[in-house]
C-alpha cells in the first residue's frame, strides 16, 4: 500500500522554500487520498542547540503553518516526533544497520558540523538514521521533500535494503523521494547560488511565511537580478541563476510550468515582472500568514490536534516496530 510520510524541523520560522518545496506538496498528496503522515521533527531540531521556549513556539507555529496551508487533521496525521516513541526505538536499530562511512558522506552533516567535527553532537551525525526511522516506521513509500533532502532519502533506501538483506526478509519498502514542481530548490533572493534557508544571516535573502505584504513586496523588489529582460524559453535561463529562481518561484506559486510562465512574461523587464511576482506572492501567502496568526492564539487547540495525530500515528508505527523486534530476535 502506498503511504506518505514527511517532516519539517521546528527551528526558526517557515520559509517560502519550505512552503513550495514541501508543505504545498504535502497538501497535494493529502488530496490524492493516500494515507499521509506529517511530522514536526522536534528530536531532529535538538541536534543543534535550541532554547526550550523557542522550540515550543516553533513547534506550534509549524503546526499552525501546516493547518493554515491546508493540511487537515481529519485526513492527515499531524504530530510531534517526540510523542511517537517508536521513531527513536527504530532509530536505535538503524544505528546498528547504517555504517559510519555512509553517514560521514552526508552533505548536510558536513555543512552543519563545519570544520570542527569533533565538536558536533553525536545526534547530528546519526540524524539520517532517525530520519530513516521516521519514514520506515510507517512503511512509507513516498516522501515529498525539496532537492536538498534527496541524499537522506537515498540513505534511507540503503538502510531498508541492508536491513532486509541482513535479516533475509522483505519487510521494509524502499521509499521514493517525491520532488515535483518548479520550486524544489528555492534559492536565496540575494545569491542565486545559495539555497533559501532559515539559517541565512541575511533576512532579505528569504521570504518567511509570517512576513506581511509590505515585507514580501520589499524583499522581491530588492531581490538580486541581472539587467536583461526575461527570456521566452527555459533554456534562456541557463547561467542566469537569479532570474531562474524568480521564475521558478512564480511557477511554484501559480502552479504553472516554467515554460508556461515564460510564454506569458518572456520579453518583460524585471521592473515589470517583479511587481507581478510580488502581487502573486502576497495573494498566495498573506491568507496563510493571517490564518497562522489566528491559530497561534489558541495553542491549546493546536496541542490537542497534535496529541490526536500522535495517537493515530502510534496505531500504525507500534505494530511495525513490534514486527521489527521479532525479526531481529528481541524476546517479548
Ligand atoms: P528541513 O526542516 O530543513 O526542511 C523541510 C522541508 O523543506 C524543504 N526545503 C526546501 N525546498 C525547496 N527550496 C528550499 N530552499 C528549501 N529549504 C527547505 C526541505 O527539502 C524539506 O523537504 N531532514 C529534514 C526533516 C526530516 C524529514 C524526515 C523529511 C526529518 N525526518 C523524514 C522527510 C522525511 C529537514 O531537515 O528538513
Boltz pocket constraint, residues with backbone or C-beta under 6 A from the ligand:
constraints:
  - pocket:
      binder: B
      contacts: [[A, 5], [A, 6], [A, 7], [A, 8], [A, 9], [A, 10], [A, 17], [A, 18], [A, 19], [A, 20], [A, 21], [A, 22], [A, 41], [A, 44], [A, 130], [A, 131], [A, 134], [A, 135], [A, 143], [A, 144], [A, 145], [A, 146], [A, 147], [A, 148], [A, 149], [A, 152], [A, 183], [A, 184], [A, 185], [A, 186], [A, 187], [A, 195], [A, 196], [A, 197]]
      max_distance: 6.0
